[in-house]
Amino acid sequence: MTATALAASREEKRVLVITRDAEASSAIQKELHALAKVEVLPDIGSLPEALLKLVPRLLMIDLDTIGENARLVAETVAGLREKFVTLPIIGLTRERSVANRVRAVGIRVFVAPADPDELMRVVQEVLSGESLEGAIPSVKGRRSLGQLIGASEPMQRVYDAILRLADSNTTVLIRGESGAGKELAARAIVSHGRRSSRPFISLNCAALPESLIEAELFGHEKGAYTGADRSRPGQIELADTGTLFLDEIATLTLPLQTKLLRVLEDHEVRRIGGNTGRKVDFRLLTATNEDLEEMVKVGRFREDLYYRINVVPLAMPALREREGDIALLVDHYLKQFCISENIPLKRCAPEALEILEDYNWPGNVRELENLMQRLTLMVTGPTIEARHLPKNVLYASATRSESLLIPEGGIDFGEEMGRIEAAYLRAALNRTGGVKKQAGKLLKLTPRQMKYLCHKHGL
């Protein structure tokens, strides 16, 4: 390509950058010089006019220029995404709490210090149009599917799998930790498929004692055993023409596994005490948090049944693997419980949200849901603050913070203090629009101290 052609190509690919940070602006322009024409705006107010005039391929926003309140920043960016739905957006920030909030509305965010190679890779893909959906999940990304809530990349993959499987009759094995949403995934498969108006029978195999589970599954005829004073269909029979969801299938005993396998092979169920079978047509969905492969090896789960139910596996990610989803789930549950309890809407303070995002969530979404219900009822004010959180959540956050502050290899204390100084200076200058006198007042510095520190850090 000739130099003239390159220049023309670069001219038609415009990137609009919103930032008040001169250093960041200069760095972005330098990195993107060969790829696109970069236009810089100092604030978000002039964005609508600039979009009409410049028609950019990509919008990059220094989220710290919008403000310090993570919730308000996320709401502002969500508004932009809804208004300019075809425009890819990349967010840049120094604050992890802001990043998590904005990721929850489906925007790709890089936290400083960002990996420049990864950032440039994403920008190049957007500008070339090769991988728009993959690079910027906000364009076509979902925030929910059925009762599943989440905008993270792992959840996008779950949604894609569910929609692909919904209309088929294929048997699906949903795997994941307890509380990760396996039954919600099963319900989403059914509600988006052709059996959505048919019966959906859900049975937790671990919830019933061994003496009752057989009758619950297969039903019984009158007089089949003591107390069977009338005939009763089982859950398999009730699922005819619809869907049967067996949660915790690994808890079934080997004799029950054998009977279930026979039903799947013959499409026929025989009640306890019955002499004839009844034809049934149902789709089977199962779920477990057990290692079925190991159970097959040690003889606790039938190998032939394993292959029958494991036609298509669907893995539900743990909550700790779903970056950015906690903020979205917290908002969802607070609204849900406040409405159901008929109390004023509550919000979660940024500091409290950051602690929740640090927590490992061994009980996954179910644990978070239960905590939000408790806090909705027990916190009297409109804001859930860090002091309201349970001790185990606070302790886990403090332990993790300690390990982040001082890694095993140690730190250069002087260098680290220098970074902190520079970070406070930049934050104060951002807050005051670059006016050093006002920034110095925010930091309780004399004009002489402010001048010295700005010179020291090149600000």
C-alpha positions as CSV (number, residue, x, y, z in Angstrom):
1,M,0.0,0.0,0.0
2,T,1.4,3.4,-0.9
3,A,2.0,6.2,1.6
4,T,-1.0,8.1,0.2
5,A,-3.3,5.0,0.5
6,L,-2.1,4.4,4.1
7,A,-2.8,8.0,5.0
8,A,-6.3,7.8,3.5
9,S,-7.0,4.6,5.3
10,R,-5.8,6.1,8.6
11,E,-8.0,9.2,8.0
12,E,-11.2,7.2,7.6
13,K,-10.5,5.3,10.8
14,R,-11.1,7.7,13.6
15,V,-10.8,7.1,17.3
16,L,-12.4,9.5,19.8
17,V,-10.6,9.7,23.1
18,I,-12.1,11.4,26.2
19,T,-9.6,12.4,28.8
20,R,-8.2,15.4,30.7
21,D,-4.9,13.5,31.3
22,A,-2.4,15.1,28.9
23,E,0.1,12.3,29.5
24,A,-2.4,9.6,28.7
25,S,-3.7,11.5,25.7
26,S,-0.2,11.9,24.3
27,A,0.6,8.1,24.8
28,I,-2.6,7.0,23.1
29,Q,-2.0,9.3,20.1
30,K,1.5,8.0,19.8
31,E,0.4,4.3,19.9
32,L,-2.5,4.8,17.5
33,H,-0.8,7.1,15.1
34,A,-0.2,4.5,12.4
35,L,-3.7,3.0,12.8
36,A,-6.1,5.8,13.0
37,K,-6.7,9.5,13.3
38,V,-7.1,10.3,17.0
39,E,-9.4,13.1,18.3
40,V,-9.3,14.1,22.0
41,L,-12.1,15.6,24.0
42,P,-11.5,17.0,27.5
43,D,-15.0,15.9,28.9
44,I,-18.0,13.9,28.0
45,G,-20.3,16.9,27.6
46,S,-19.2,17.7,24.0
47,L,-19.5,14.0,22.9
48,P,-22.8,14.1,21.0
49,E,-21.7,17.0,18.8
50,A,-18.3,15.3,18.2
51,L,-19.9,12.0,17.3
52,L,-22.0,13.7,14.6
53,K,-19.1,15.6,13.2
54,L,-16.3,13.0,13.3
55,V,-18.2,9.6,13.0
56,P,-15.5,7.6,14.9
57,R,-15.0,3.8,14.7
58,L,-14.2,3.6,18.4
59,L,-14.7,5.6,21.6
60,M,-12.1,5.4,24.3
61,I,-13.1,6.9,27.7
62,D,-10.8,7.8,30.6
63,L,-13.5,6.8,33.2
64,D,-11.7,8.8,35.9
65,T,-12.6,12.0,34.1
66,I,-16.3,11.3,34.6
67,G,-16.1,11.1,38.4
68,E,-15.1,9.1,41.4
69,N,-18.5,7.5,42.2
70,A,-18.3,4.0,40.6
71,R,-22.1,3.7,40.4
72,L,-22.6,7.0,38.7
73,V,-19.8,6.3,36.2
74,A,-21.3,3.0,35.3
75,E,-24.8,4.6,34.8
76,T,-23.2,7.3,32.6
77,V,-21.5,4.7,30.4
78,A,-24.6,2.5,30.3
79,G,-26.5,5.6,29.0
80,L,-23.9,6.1,26.2
81,R,-24.0,2.5,25.2
82,E,-27.8,2.5,24.9
83,K,-27.8,5.8,23.0
84,F,-25.0,4.9,20.6
85,V,-25.6,1.2,20.4
86,T,-23.4,0.6,17.3
87,L,-20.3,2.4,18.6
88,P,-17.7,0.2,20.3
89,I,-16.6,1.6,23.7
90,I,-13.4,0.9,25.6
91,G,-13.0,2.2,29.2
92,L,-9.7,3.1,30.9
93,T,-9.4,3.6,34.7
94,R,-7.0,3.4,37.6
95,E,-9.8,2.3,40.0
96,R,-10.7,-1.4,40.2
97,S,-14.1,-0.6,41.7
98,V,-15.0,1.6,38.7
99,A,-13.8,-1.1,36.3
100,N,-16.0,-3.8,37.9
101,R,-19.0,-1.5,37.9
102,V,-18.6,-0.6,34.2
103,R,-17.9,-4.1,33.2
104,A,-21.2,-5.1,34.7
105,V,-23.0,-3.0,32.0
106,G,-21.1,-4.8,29.3
107,I,-18.2,-2.5,28.5
108,R,-14.6,-3.7,27.9
109,V,-12.4,-2.0,30.6
110,F,-8.7,-1.9,31.1
111,V,-7.3,-1.1,34.5
112,A,-4.0,0.9,34.7
113,P,-1.3,-0.1,34.4
114,A,-2.9,-1.9,31.4
115,D,-1.1,-4.4,29.2
116,P,-0.4,-2.2,26.1
117,D,-0.1,-5.2,23.7
118,E,-3.6,-6.5,24.8
119,L,-5.1,-3.0,24.5
120,M,-3.6,-2.5,21.0
121,R,-4.8,-5.9,19.9
122,V,-8.4,-5.1,20.9
123,V,-8.2,-1.7,19.2
124,Q,-6.8,-3.2,16.0
125,E,-9.6,-5.8,15.9
126,V,-12.2,-3.1,16.3
127,L,-10.7,-0.8,13.7
128,S,-10.4,-3.7,11.2
129,G,-13.9,-5.0,11.9
130,E,-12.6,-8.5,12.2
131,S,-13.7,-9.3,15.8
132,L,-16.0,-6.6,16.9
133,E,-18.3,-8.8,19.0
134,G,-15.4,-10.7,20.7
135,A,-13.4,-7.6,21.4
136,I,-16.2,-5.4,22.7
137,P,-18.9,-7.6,24.4
138,S,-21.2,-4.6,24.9
139,V,-22.3,-4.5,21.2
140,K,-24.3,-7.7,21.4
141,G,-23.7,-8.9,24.9
142,R,-26.5,-9.9,27.1
143,R,-27.0,-8.9,30.7
144,S,-29.4,-11.7,31.5
145,L,-31.1,-14.8,30.0
146,G,-34.2,-16.0,31.8
147,Q,-33.4,-15.8,35.5
148,L,-29.7,-15.9,34.9
149,I,-28.0,-12.5,35.6
150,G,-24.5,-11.5,34.4
151,A,-22.7,-9.8,31.6
152,S,-19.2,-11.3,32.1
153,E,-17.5,-13.3,29.3
154,P,-18.1,-16.7,31.0
155,M,-21.8,-15.9,31.2
156,Q,-21.9,-14.9,27.6
157,R,-20.6,-18.3,26.7
158,V,-23.3,-19.9,28.9
159,Y,-26.0,-17.9,27.1
160,D,-24.7,-18.8,23.7
161,A,-24.7,-22.5,24.6
162,I,-28.2,-22.4,26.1
163,L,-29.7,-20.7,23.0
164,R,-27.9,-23.3,20.8
165,L,-29.3,-26.2,22.8
166,A,-32.8,-24.8,23.5
167,D,-34.7,-26.2,20.5
168,S,-33.0,-29.6,20.4
169,N,-34.0,-32.8,22.2
170,T,-30.4,-33.5,23.2
171,T,-29.7,-34.6,26.8
172,V,-27.7,-32.0,28.7
173,L,-25.5,-32.5,31.8
174,I,-25.1,-29.1,33.6
175,R,-22.1,-29.1,35.8
176,G,-20.9,-26.6,38.4
177,E,-20.5,-25.8,42.1
178,S,-23.4,-25.7,44.5
179,G,-25.2,-22.4,44.2
180,A,-23.8,-21.5,40.7
181,G,-27.3,-21.5,39.0
182,K,-27.6,-25.0,37.5
183,E,-31.4,-25.1,37.8
184,L,-31.7,-21.6,36.4
185,A,-29.7,-22.7,33.4
186,A,-32.1,-25.7,32.9
187,R,-35.1,-23.5,33.1
188,A,-33.5,-21.1,30.6
189,I,-33.0,-24.0,28.2
190,V,-36.6,-25.0,28.5
191,S,-38.1,-21.5,28.3
192,H,-36.3,-20.8,25.0
193,G,-37.1,-24.2,23.4
194,R,-40.1,-25.8,21.7
195,R,-41.2,-27.6,24.9
196,S,-41.6,-24.3,26.8
197,S,-45.4,-24.7,27.1
198,R,-45.1,-28.3,28.2
199,P,-44.6,-29.7,31.7
200,F,-41.3,-28.9,33.4
201,I,-40.6,-31.3,36.2
202,S,-37.7,-30.6,38.5
203,L,-36.5,-33.1,41.1
204,N,-33.6,-32.8,43.5
205,C,-32.4,-36.4,43.9
206,A,-30.5,-35.5,47.1
207,A,-33.5,-34.0,48.8
208,L,-35.5,-37.2,49.3
209,P,-34.5,-40.3,51.4
210,E,-33.6,-43.4,49.5
211,S,-36.9,-45.1,50.6
212,L,-39.0,-42.4,48.8
213,I,-37.0,-41.5,45.8
214,E,-38.0,-44.6,43.7
215,A,-41.7,-44.0,44.2
216,E,-41.2,-40.3,43.5
217,L,-39.4,-41.0,40.2
218,F,-41.4,-44.0,38.9
219,G,-44.7,-43.8,40.7
220,H,-46.7,-46.7,42.1
221,E,-49.8,-48.7,41.8
222,K,-52.5,-49.0,44.5
223,G,-51.4,-51.6,47.1
224,A,-47.8,-51.7,45.8
225,Y,-46.6,-51.3,49.4
226,T,-48.0,-50.4,52.8
227,G,-49.7,-47.0,52.7
228,A,-50.1,-47.0,48.9
229,D,-53.9,-46.6,49.1
230,R,-54.2,-45.2,45.5
231,S,-52.2,-45.3,42.3
232,R,-49.9,-42.4,41.7
233,P,-47.8,-41.3,38.7
234,G,-44.1,-40.6,39.2
235,Q,-42.1,-37.5,38.1
236,I,-40.9,-39.2,34.9
237,E,-44.5,-39.9,33.9
238,L,-45.6,-36.4,34.8
239,A,-42.8,-35.0,32.5
240,D,-44.4,-36.7,29.4
241,T,-44.3,-34.3,26.4
242,G,-42.1,-31.9,28.4
243,T,-38.8,-31.8,30.3
244,L,-37.5,-33.7,33.3
245,F,-34.7,-32.0,35.3
246,L,-32.8,-34.3,37.7
247,D,-30.6,-32.2,40.0
248,E,-27.8,-33.9,42.0
249,I,-28.2,-37.0,39.8
250,A,-24.9,-38.5,41.3
251,T,-26.8,-39.2,44.5
252,L,-29.0,-41.9,42.9
253,T,-28.2,-45.5,44.0
254,L,-26.9,-48.0,41.5
255,P,-30.3,-49.9,41.4
256,L,-32.1,-46.6,40.6
257,Q,-29.5,-45.7,38.0
258,T,-30.3,-49.1,36.3
259,K,-34.0,-48.4,36.3
260,L,-33.5,-44.9,34.9
261,L,-31.2,-46.2,32.2
262,R,-33.9,-48.6,31.2
263,V,-36.4,-45.8,30.9
264,L,-34.1,-43.8,28.7
265,E,-33.4,-46.8,26.4
266,D,-37.1,-48.0,26.1
267,H,-38.9,-44.6,26.5
268,E,-41.2,-46.5,28.8
269,V,-41.8,-46.2,32.6
270,R,-43.2,-48.9,34.8
271,R,-44.7,-47.9,38.2
272,I,-43.8,-49.8,41.3
273,G,-46.2,-52.8,41.6
274,G,-47.3,-52.4,38.0
275,N,-47.2,-55.1,35.3
276,T,-47.2,-52.9,32.2
277,G,-45.2,-50.0,31.1
278,R,-46.4,-46.5,29.9
279,K,-44.8,-44.8,27.0
280,V,-43.2,-41.4,27.8
281,D,-41.7,-38.7,25.7
282,F,-39.6,-36.3,27.6
283,R,-36.3,-34.4,27.3
284,L,-33.8,-35.1,30.1
285,L,-31.7,-32.4,31.7
286,T,-29.4,-33.4,34.6
287,A,-27.1,-31.5,37.0
288,T,-24.3,-32.4,39.4
289,N,-21.4,-30.9,41.3
290,E,-19.7,-34.3,41.7
291,D,-16.8,-35.7,39.7
292,L,-18.8,-38.3,37.7
293,E,-15.7,-39.6,35.9
294,E,-14.1,-40.5,39.2
295,M,-17.4,-42.1,40.4
296,V,-17.5,-44.2,37.2
297,K,-13.9,-45.4,37.9
298,V,-14.7,-46.5,41.5
299,G,-18.0,-48.1,40.5
300,R,-20.4,-45.7,42.1
301,F,-21.9,-44.5,38.9
302,R,-22.9,-46.6,35.9
303,E,-20.7,-46.0,32.9
304,D,-23.5,-46.6,30.4
305,L,-25.7,-44.1,32.2
306,Y,-22.9,-41.6,32.3
307,Y,-22.6,-41.7,28.5
308,R,-26.4,-41.4,28.2
309,I,-26.6,-38.2,30.2
310,N,-23.3,-36.6,29.2
311,V,-24.3,-36.0,25.5
312,V,-23.7,-32.2,25.8
313,P,-22.0,-30.9,29.0
314,L,-22.7,-27.3,30.0
315,A,-20.4,-25.8,32.6
316,M,-21.7,-23.1,35.0
317,P,-18.9,-20.8,36.1
318,A,-18.3,-20.1,39.8
319,L,-19.2,-16.5,40.9
320,R,-15.5,-15.8,41.6
321,E,-14.8,-16.4,37.9
322,R,-17.4,-13.9,36.7
323,E,-15.5,-10.6,36.7
324,G,-17.8,-7.6,36.9
325,D,-21.0,-9.6,37.6
326,I,-21.2,-9.0,41.3
327,A,-22.1,-5.3,40.9
328,L,-24.9,-6.3,38.5
329,L,-26.2,-9.0,40.8
330,V,-26.1,-6.8,43.9
331,D,-28.2,-4.2,42.1
332,H,-30.6,-6.8,40.8
333,Y,-31.2,-8.4,44.2
334,L,-31.5,-5.1,46.1
335,K,-34.2,-4.0,43.7
336,Q,-35.9,-7.4,43.9
337,F,-36.0,-7.6,47.7
338,C,-36.8,-4.0,48.3
339,I,-39.8,-4.3,45.9
340,S,-41.0,-7.6,47.4
341,E,-40.7,-6.2,51.0
342,N,-42.3,-2.9,50.0
343,I,-39.4,-0.8,51.4
344,P,-37.5,2.1,49.8
345,L,-34.8,1.2,47.3
346,K,-31.4,0.7,48.9
347,R,-28.0,1.0,47.3
348,C,-24.5,-0.4,48.0
349,A,-21.7,2.0,48.9
350,P,-18.6,1.8,46.6
351,E,-16.4,0.7,49.5
352,A,-18.9,-2.1,50.4
353,L,-19.1,-3.2,46.8
354,E,-15.4,-3.4,46.5
355,I,-15.2,-5.7,49.5
356,L,-18.0,-7.9,48.0
357,E,-16.0,-8.1,44.8
358,D,-12.9,-9.2,46.8
359,Y,-14.7,-12.0,48.5
360,N,-14.3,-15.6,47.1
361,W,-18.0,-16.6,47.4
362,P,-17.8,-20.3,48.2
363,G,-21.6,-20.5,48.1
364,N,-21.7,-18.7,44.7
365,V,-24.8,-16.8,43.6
366,R,-27.0,-18.4,46.2
367,E,-24.8,-17.1,49.0
368,L,-24.8,-13.6,47.5
369,E,-28.6,-13.7,47.0
370,N,-29.1,-14.7,50.7
371,L,-26.8,-12.0,51.9
372,M,-28.6,-9.3,49.9
373,Q,-31.9,-10.4,51.3
374,R,-30.6,-10.2,54.8
375,L,-29.0,-6.8,54.3
376,T,-32.2,-5.5,52.7
377,L,-34.2,-6.4,55.8
378,M,-31.6,-5.6,58.5
379,V,-30.0,-2.3,57.3
380,T,-32.3,0.5,58.3
381,G,-30.8,3.3,56.2
382,P,-30.8,3.7,52.4
383,T,-27.2,2.7,51.9
384,I,-25.4,-0.6,52.7
385,E,-22.0,0.3,53.9
386,A,-18.8,-1.8,54.7
387,R,-19.7,-1.9,58.4
388,H,-22.9,-3.7,57.6
389,L,-21.2,-6.7,55.9
390,P,-20.7,-10.0,57.8
391,K,-17.4,-10.5,59.6
392,N,-16.4,-13.5,57.4
393,V,-16.6,-11.2,54.3
394,L,-14.7,-8.4,55.9
395,Y,-12.0,-10.7,57.2
396,A,-11.5,-12.3,53.8
397,S,-11.2,-8.9,52.2
398,A,-8.6,-7.8,54.8
399,T,-6.5,-10.9,54.4
400,R,-6.5,-10.5,50.6
401,S,-5.6,-6.8,50.9
402,E,-2.6,-7.7,53.0
403,S,-1.3,-10.2,50.5
404,L,-1.9,-7.6,47.7
405,L,0.0,-4.9,49.6
406,I,3.0,-7.0,50.4
407,P,3.6,-9.9,47.9
408,E,5.9,-12.7,48.8
409,G,8.9,-11.1,46.9
410,G,8.5,-7.9,48.9
411,I,8.4,-4.3,47.5
412,D,10.6,-1.3,46.9
413,F,9.0,0.9,49.6
414,G,10.3,4.2,48.2
415,E,9.2,3.4,44.7
416,E,5.7,2.3,46.0
417,M,5.3,5.5,48.0
418,G,6.2,7.5,44.9
419,R,3.5,5.7,42.9
420,I,1.0,6.5,45.7
421,E,2.0,10.2,45.7
422,A,1.6,10.4,41.9
423,A,-1.8,8.7,42.0
424,Y,-3.1,11.2,44.6
425,L,-1.8,14.1,42.7
426,R,-3.4,12.9,39.4
427,A,-6.7,12.2,41.2
428,A,-6.7,15.7,42.7
429,L,-5.8,17.4,39.4
430,N,-8.6,15.4,37.6
431,R,-11.1,16.5,40.3
432,T,-10.1,20.2,39.8
433,G,-9.8,20.2,36.1
434,G,-6.0,20.5,36.3
435,V,-6.0,23.6,38.5
436,K,-3.0,23.0,40.8
437,K,-3.9,25.5,43.5
438,Q,-7.3,23.9,44.1
439,A,-5.7,20.4,43.9
440,G,-3.2,21.4,46.5
441,K,-6.0,22.5,48.8
442,L,-7.7,19.1,48.4
443,L,-4.5,17.4,49.5
444,K,-3.9,19.8,52.3
445,L,-0.6,20.9,50.6
446,T,1.0,24.3,50.6
447,P,1.6,25.9,47.1
448,R,5.3,25.2,47.6
449,Q,4.8,21.6,48.4
450,M,2.3,21.2,45.5
451,K,4.8,22.8,43.1
452,Y,7.6,20.5,44.3
453,L,5.6,17.3,44.0
454,C,4.2,18.2,40.6
455,H,7.7,18.8,39.4
456,K,9.0,15.6,41.0
457,H,6.4,13.5,39.2
458,G,6.3,15.4,35.9
459,L,2.7,16.7,36.3
